[in-house]
Amino acid sequence: MDHRGADGTHRIGPYTLLGRERTDGGSEVFAARTDEGLLVRVTVVGPQLAADPGFRDRFRVAVEAARTLSGAFLMPVVDADADAPVPWSATRFTAGLPLRQAVDRHGPLSEPALRTLADGLAHALAVLHAAGAVHGEVSPDSVLLTMDGPRITALGAVGVTGSPVPSPTDDMFGLGSAVLFAASGSEPDTSALPVSLREVIGGCLYPEPSDRPTAEQLIAYLRHQNLPSLTGSWLPPAVTADLAAAAAAVGPGSAGDGGRGPLAPPPQAAAGPGVSRRKLIIGLAGGVTLLGGAAAALAFSGDSSPAPDGRAGGPGRTARPVSPSGGRSTSASPSSTDGPEPTVLAGPDAVKAWSGIGKSTPTCLEASDKTVMVVTAKATSFLDAATGKSVFRPLNATNTFRMSDFTYLTAYADGVFYLLCDTPVQTGVLAAFDAAGGKVKWVTNLAAYDPGGPKLVSMYSRNYVAVAGDTVYVCGQVSRPDGKFSAESPTTGYIRALSTATGKRLWQVEGTDINNVLVPPVGSHLLAASAVPARKPGRVQMIDAGRKGARGWKVSLPFKSSYYNLGWPMTCYADGLFLFAGDKGDTLFAVDAATGNEKWHQRFEAKSGDQVRIGYLFSSLDGATVYVAVGSDLAALATADGTLRWVATLDGAGEMGGANLFNASLRLGGRNAQCSADTVFATDSAKTLWAIDAATGRARWKYRDPGQPDVGFMWTVGGDRVFIASQLTMTAIAAHGR
């Protein structure tokens, strides 16, 4: 595109173009100078867009709106011409480097820089959204890195006629994508995000727009973490040098801040004084200031083998001959030559026991046989499991972000609900509620970092809560804000044990040998999968809770596995045994929980010869049966010796095409399969929930909600019912469908 003027210089309107910086959304962005020597940044609209009928009118309206907006991280519009042969706009010049160019040249940003990037973009979008405007093109190409923080233009996208109108939730997805790119450098892998950002940036990337946080919520989330302010430049020295070179290339005399040289770091919200543990407990227990006395957030109306030779986890002979089941490459199961034939799942539609509509979308769900705990971003409510009617007083315990494959924040055991939550004055507390009366038993303020005086030493994420006997465990990842971060480096995990009676801390251990943690419902032995460099082999290791987290036996797992993700455990406990995938990921090993001695192992094969990867493992409530999801198959094995009892097989296609798979086979974690006393519940990739007879492997019923969000509905089992949260609707179905 040539913009040569009569004097031979390249000009747009009153501006002399000094050089093209980048292409953004089909338009070209130039550094430019006025005749008086002031610098601006000019965006020249692409010819295809400029020729679109109605574009100039929309562009004119957008420019007028942008002229009224200003903010610390916005580049204000100082001039524009919608009627020029080639429409253009000019913004105040700031010496900067496009995010994509900076990362491509110098690699991913550090954790403090990523936090500054996320906070600055959120502040900019908060200004736009409060004014009813939308940017529409937040991306690594449109985000500019400057000495004093990230910048985006105040002028949002003006698309072609008939193009979808962007929304604030689209901007939040763009923000999440930009931060993830800055963290990973290439592949959109959320594991590249530091722990302090993984939850909130992961939330920005939720497929369902309504599940994404707002810009204000993201700002509040970062502020409540109370991490220390940056000192010195927020950018790496190499990027800073590039910024200086960019400023020198266009010369002094900026209309903005391009000629002022290095600036101070972007302002950070001051860390608040916090709330003392004593004050928090009094407020919770009293049921007045923090958790009690709130208006109901949800108001529902019911319409009404012997061990083989060889080391566990490594190569060894199979327990017995294996043969494939089914004809699809996604199916694989063990069987003896006279084993049971697979049963294709087919059943009637479920009959609802009750259904009701709430005022807020649930973010967490937990249930007993009598009570359902429903957590939203506004309150925690309790429902009668039999009728769906509200019971007890709602509490001001909240969770903004929906539970995911990497965070599971609720547990139930022995008549008590446990919830990792926030309150109006404090984030990161663990609360225990009496399931029979909805009363607060205790609350513990889980410090986001360890005692380090005025200097923050470590920050602890909270990914998973579980209960065993008289101990409740909180597990997650340790982050060192002042340390180096790399997606290829081992992460440090932790286990914190607290008393179920008082909430007081009993002990805590941490290390790179602790990552994904399994807490059995009984006994004193935990199983931790090691945190290893990305895509490298690892191991499982027993953690002895009876000896305050002392390390026990360990088994090396030589295959490359995704089992070591944070959050929901990918291993299993049943009747005194730990079970996990070993060898090439296609062999199920059962070992004694106390000693690590192998009891049996079972290998899975696919008829097509494709590589098999065992998915999420789970057991029956009595521990007598272990369930293994592999592609389209769900196999039931006897815990005692690995004998195959039955195989249930999915038919048809999944939501995105291809074979229909059990979600539990995808090795993502989360509660994609659960059990009641005599029924197995599992979801598939066609977004269907199946109830399967635990004795026969035949379907009792199926349930699918056409109105469910893109990420699927949330569900849990309590007693002989399954409870489903889909958008604002809560539904209960009896295990036998009656």
C-alpha positions, 0 to 999 in steps of 0.5 A: 500500500503506497501513501506517497504525497506530492512532495515525495514523502509518504503521508496520511492526512497531516502526518508524515509516515516514518515507518511501518510497525506491523499489520493488525487485523488487515490494517497497517500501523505506522509511526508518524510525525506531524509537521510540528515534529510531534509523534503519533501512531497512525492506523491505515484501514485496509482497502477491503474493509474501507470498501465495505458498505456502511463501514465509514459510518460505523468507523465515524461513530467508533472514533467519536466514542473512542475520543472520550475514553482515557486510561493508564493502559489505553492509547487514546485517539487524537485524530481520524478521518473517516471520509478520506480516500483511505480512512485512518486514525491516529493515537498518541505515540508510545515507544513499544513493541508488539507482544508477538514480536517481543515473545518471538524474539526473546521468548516467554515472559516471566511470572511478574511480567505476565501478571503485569500484562494481565493486570494492565490489559484488564484495566484497559478493558474495564474502561472500555466495557464501562463505557459500553465499548468493546475492543474486539481485537485483543491479540498478541499483534494488537497488544503493545509492550511499553516501558510502563505497561501494556497498551491497547488502542481505545478504538475498537474493531469496526468489522465488515457488514454482517460480521458478528458483533464482538462482546466484552466476553470476546475481549476477555477471551482475547486477553486470556489468549494474549497472556497464554501466548506470552507465557508459552511462546507458541502452543496454547498449553495452559500448563505454561501459565504460572500458578498465580494466573492459571485459574483466572487466565484459564477462566478467560479461555472457557468456551462458554462466554458466560463462564468467563470473568469480567475485567473487573473480576480479573483485577480483583482476583489479582489484587486479592492475591496480595503479591508484592509490587514490582521493583525496577523494569517489568520487562526483560533487559532484551525487550527494554533494549528493543524499546529503546531502539524503537524510540531512537529510530523515530527520534524525539518529540512525542505526542505522548511519552515516546521521548521521555525515556524509561518510565517507572513500572506500572502502578500496582494495587497496594496490598490490603491489611488482610483479615486476622484469622480470629476475626474471620472465624468469629464472622463465620461462626457467628453467621452475621458478617461473612457467611450468614444472613445473606439473601438466597442466591438460589431460589429453586422451585421443584416441579416436582492374579497372582502377582506376575514377575517383574517390577510394577510400572515397568515391562513385565509379562501380562496377567493373561492373554489379551484380545481386542473388543469392538472394531473401532480404534478407540476401543480397547479392553482386556479379556481372556479367550472366553471373556464377556462380550462388550455391551453397547450402551443403549437406554431410555431417557432419564426421568427427572426426580425434580428440576428448578431454576436458580438466580446464579450459575453454580460454580461448585457442586457437592452432595450427600444423600440428604443435602446438595451444596450449591456454590455460586459467585454470589453465595452458597446455598443448600437444597433438599436432595429429595425435593430440590427445595432450599434448606438452611440459611445461605452463606456468603461463601463464594467461588467465582470460577467454575471447577475444572479438570485442574481444580476441585474445591469441594468434598463431603465426608461423615456429615460434613461439607468442605469448601475452598472458597472466598468471602467478602473480605478474604480469599482462600479459606477452607470452611467446614459446614454441617450437612445436617443443619448448614451451620459453620463448624470452622473456617481456616484462612489458608495463607496464600504464602508462607511466613516470610516477614515483609518479603513474600517467599512462596505462594500456594495455589489450592487445586484439590481438597479431600478427606480421609478419616479425621484429616482433611487435605488441601493440595496444590502447587507452590510458586516462587514469585521471585524465581525463574519460571519455565514450562519445562522445569519441574513444578513444586507441589504440596500437601497440607493436612488439617484436622477435620474437628478444628481446621488446625494445621497438622503438617505440611510437606512439599517438593518436586516429587509431589504434584498430582495427589490421591487421597483415599477415603480410608487409611493413612497412605496417600499416592503422589505422582511426581512433578516432572519436566514437560513430556518426560517420564515420572513416578508415583510415590507413597506419602505416609500421612501417619508419619506426617508426610514422610516419603515411602515406596516409589515406582518409576513410570517410564512412559510419557504421560499426562497423569502428572497434571495438577488437580484431580488425581489420575490414580485410584485406590480400592480395597487396600490397593493403589492402581495406576497406569504403567509400562507404555501407559497401556497396562494397569498395575495394582500394588499394595498401598502400604508396601508398593508390592505388586499384586497384579497387572493387566494390559490393554490392547486395541484391535487396530494396533493403535497405541492404548492409553488408559484413562481415569481410574475409579472404584466402586464404593465398596472397593470390590470393582475397579473401572477403567476408561479406554476410548469408547470402552469402560471396563469393570475389573475385580479389584482382587485379581484384575478379572474382567467382569464386563465392558460397556461400549459407546456407539455413534459420534461425539460432539465434535465428530469422530468416535464417541469417547468416555470423557474419563478416557481423555485423561483430563481429570475431573469427575467425569465418572462416579459411583453410587452403591449399585450404579456407575455414572459416566459422561461421554464426548457427545455430552451425554450422562449414562447410568450403568448397572454396576452388576451387568454393564447395561445402561439404566438410562441416559441424560442429555441437556440441549441447553447445556454450556459448551463445556458441558454440565456440572454434576455430582452423586449423593446417595442414590441420586445424581445432581446436575447443574446446567446454566441456571438449572438444577436437576436431580435423577434417581440412580434407577431412573424412577 
